[in-house]
Amino acid sequence: MTSPHPIADHSRLSINTATTRAQWTLKEAIDGYAKAGVKGISPWRDQIAAMGLANAAKAIRAADLTVTGVCRGGMFPWADAAGRAAMLDDNRRAIEEAATLNAQCLVLVVGGLPAGSKDLAGAHAMVEEAIATLLPEARAAGVSMAIEPLHPMYAADRACVNTLGHALDICERMGEGIGVAVDVYHVWWDTELKQQIDRAGKDKLLAFHVCDWLVPTRDMLMDRGMMGDGVIDIPLIRGWVEAAGYDGFHEVEIFSELDWWKREAGEVIETCKERCLTVV
């Protein structure tokens, strides 16, 4: 397959606020991204709570930023009835936040095994039960839910849905209002990735996240690379999602406790902008 068309400008660049979490509050990120000419933002719920939902919505609208996602709903599997009730309440708040911010999707990190459990199939069943319970409420609120499959290293504690194929199987059983978030960090290794992106098509491809996989990776959670610094063929995967119909934002999401979180936020944003033109 030939390379996709080069990215000519920053009109489709979004920054996930995880990328500048150590440097900026949500208010500072809103102001800083807009000043830098970034057009999209994907805030985390703890930052929304710290700023206040109404204040965040007002500031994002004033900055003319598109909310490409809210991070995150999910963490579905439960250990007991009280845990299930608390999980559902938290996800209902996430749906409300995504609706208030007019987010393009609510990203779902589905959760791993309940404490003390080794029942992976049971965790999968809990994920589907929770989504089936919440999806009608999300539809009523006008919120699209996006399952984000995570790398298998997170299967036990963060997400027991680890391939795009598994995520799409769930989507097909659930019907309208749910799709997938494709994060290259989590799926670049999958030998079926292109086929599953084709299967998803425009209707199910709700978000596209970029960063890079470093060799060596010093911390499996907090050492993501800046695009171009690792081994992922990001333009190849971008070409696949765009050929399948995706025409949305390219969202940079970098957890980098050992590198980028130690740098000045303006440098991080300018590097994101440059790399999105050259290596995404």
ZAMARGU-4260 file (C-alpha; in steps of 0.2 Angstrom, whole numbers, plus 5000, padded with zeros to 4 digits):
<rodrens>
0) 5000/5000/5000 | 5006/5017/4996 | 5009/5030/5010 | 4994/5041/5014 | 4994/5059/5009
5) 5005/5070/5019 | 4997/5080/5033 | 4997/5098/5027 | 4991/5108/5042 | 4985/5106/5060
10) 4967/5107/5057 | 4965/5089/5062 | 4977/5089/5077 | 4970/5085/5094 | 4979/5084/5110
15) 4974/5072/5124 | 4977/5082/5140 | 4987/5067/5147 | 5001/5073/5136 | 5003/5089/5147
20) 4996/5082/5163 | 5011/5086/5173 | 5013/5103/5167 | 4996/5111/5165 | 4979/5111/5173
25) 4964/5108/5161 | 4961/5127/5161 | 4980/5130/5156 | 4978/5116/5143 | 4963/5124/5135
30) 4971/5141/5134 | 4988/5134/5128 | 4982/5122/5115 | 4971/5136/5108 | 4985/5148/5108
35) 4996/5135/5099 | 4983/5133/5085 | 4978/5116/5090 | 4960/5112/5086 | 4955/5098/5097
40) 4956/5093/5115 | 4952/5076/5124 | 4951/5080/5143 | 4952/5067/5157 | 4938/5066/5170
45) 4948/5070/5185 | 4954/5087/5177 | 4936/5091/5172 | 4931/5088/5190 | 4945/5099/5197
50) 4939/5113/5185 | 4921/5110/5186 | 4911/5103/5172 | 4901/5119/5168 | 4917/5130/5169
55) 4926/5117/5157 | 4912/5117/5145 | 4912/5136/5144 | 4930/5138/5142 | 4931/5125/5128
60) 4917/5133/5119 | 4926/5150/5121 | 4942/5143/5114 | 4933/5135/5099 | 4940/5118/5103
65) 4932/5102/5097 | 4932/5089/5111 | 4937/5073/5102 | 4934/5062/5117 | 4932/5061/5136
70) 4944/5050/5145 | 4937/5039/5152 | 4922/5028/5155 | 4923/5009/5158 | 4932/5000/5172
75) 4917/4988/5171 | 4920/4972/5180 | 4914/4972/5198 | 4918/4961/5214 | 4901/4963/5222
80) 4884/4971/5220 | 4890/4988/5228 | 4904/4988/5216 | 4893/4986/5201 | 4881/5000/5207
85) 4896/5012/5210 | 4903/5007/5193 | 4886/5011/5184 | 4884/5027/5194 | 4902/5033/5188
90) 4899/5029/5170 | 4882/5038/5170 | 4892/5053/5176 | 4904/5051/5162 | 4890/5050/5150
95) 4883/5067/5157 | 4901/5075/5156 | 4903/5069/5138 | 4886/5076/5133 | 4889/5093/5142
100) 4906/5094/5133 | 4898/5089/5116 | 4912/5076/5115 | 4914/5066/5099 | 4915/5050/5110
105) 4916/5044/5127 | 4932/5033/5127 | 4929/5016/5136 | 4944/5008/5145 | 4934/4992/5150
110) 4944/4986/5165 | 4952/4970/5170 | 4949/4956/5182 | 4940/4960/5198 | 4951/4959/5213
115) 4956/4941/5217 | 4948/4934/5201 | 4956/4923/5188 | 4940/4922/5178 | 4944/4931/5161
120) 4928/4925/5153 | 4918/4931/5167 | 4926/4948/5166 | 4922/4949/5147 | 4904/4945/5151
125) 4903/4959/5164 | 4910/4971/5151 | 4896/4967/5139 | 4883/4967/5153 | 4888/4984/5158
130) 4889/4991/5141 | 4872/4984/5137 | 4865/4992/5153 | 4873/5009/5149 | 4871/5011/5130
135) 4853/5016/5130 | 4857/5030/5141 | 4871/5035/5131 | 4861/5035/5115 | 4847/5045/5124
140) 4861/5058/5129 | 4868/5059/5111 | 4884/5051/5117 | 4894/5039/5106 | 4904/5026/5116
145) 4921/5020/5110 | 4929/5004/5116 | 4948/5007/5116 | 4956/4990/5116 | 4972/4990/5126
150) 4989/4981/5124 | 4988/4963/5131 | 5000/4968/5145 | 4985/4977/5153 | 4973/4963/5152
155) 4973/4959/5171 | 4971/4977/5178 | 4966/4989/5165 | 4957/4982/5150 | 4952/4964/5146
160) 4948/4969/5128 | 4964/4969/5119 | 4961/4967/5101 | 4952/4978/5089 | 4943/4962/5083
165) 4936/4958/5101 | 4930/4976/5102 | 4921/4975/5086 | 4913/4959/5091 | 4906/4968/5106
170) 4900/4982/5095 | 4891/4971/5083 | 4882/4963/5097 | 4877/4980/5104 | 4871/4989/5089
175) 4870/5007/5086 | 4879/5020/5096 | 4895/5011/5100 | 4912/5010/5090 | 4930/5009/5093
180) 4945/5021/5097 | 4961/5015/5088 | 4976/5019/5098 | 4992/5014/5089 | 5001/5011/5105
185) 4990/4997/5109 | 4986/4989/5092 | 5001/4991/5081 | 5007/4973/5085 | 4991/4965/5079
190) 4993/4954/5063 | 4975/4957/5059 | 4975/4976/5062 | 4972/4981/5044 | 4958/4968/5042
195) 4949/4974/5058 | 4951/4992/5053 | 4943/4988/5036 | 4929/4979/5046 | 4926/4994/5057
200) 4923/5006/5043 | 4919/5024/5045 | 4904/5021/5056 | 4914/5012/5070 | 4930/5022/5069
205) 4926/5035/5082 | 4944/5040/5087 | 4962/5038/5081 | 4976/5041/5094 | 4994/5042/5090
210) 5011/5041/5100 | 5025/5029/5098 | 5032/5013/5106 | 5050/5015/5112 | 5063/5002/5112
215) 5067/4999/5126 | 5051/5004/5135 | 5057/5009/5153 | 5039/5009/5160 | 5024/5000/5152
220) 5012/5014/5157 | 5022/5030/5159 | 5035/5029/5145 | 5026/5031/5128 | 5036/5039/5115
225) 5034/5055/5104 | 5028/5051/5087 | 5044/5046/5076 | 5054/5041/5091 | 5049/5023/5091
230) 5045/5008/5080 | 5027/5010/5075 | 5024/5014/5057 | 5011/5027/5061 | 5008/5033/5043
235) 5004/5015/5038 | 4991/5014/5051 | 4984/5031/5047 | 4983/5026/5029 | 4973/5011/5034
240) 4960/5021/5045 | 4958/5034/5032 | 4956/5021/5018 | 4942/5014/5029 | 4933/5031/5029
245) 4940/5039/5045 | 4941/5058/5042 | 4942/5064/5060 | 4956/5071/5071 | 4973/5064/5075
250) 4974/5064/5094 | 4991/5064/5102 | 4991/5054/5119 | 5008/5053/5127 | 5011/5047/5145
255) 5029/5051/5148 | 5034/5052/5166 | 5052/5050/5162 | 5054/5062/5147 | 5040/5073/5140
260) 5031/5077/5157 | 5048/5084/5162 | 5049/5097/5148 | 5041/5114/5146 | 5023/5112/5140
265) 5025/5124/5125 | 5040/5113/5119 | 5029/5097/5120 | 5015/5105/5110 | 5027/5112/5097
270) 5035/5095/5095 | 5018/5087/5093 | 5013/5099/5080 | 5030/5096/5070 | 5029/5078/5072
275) 5011/5077/5066 | 5017/5085/5049 | 5032/5074/5047 | 5030/5057/5054 | 5011/5054/5057
</rodrens>
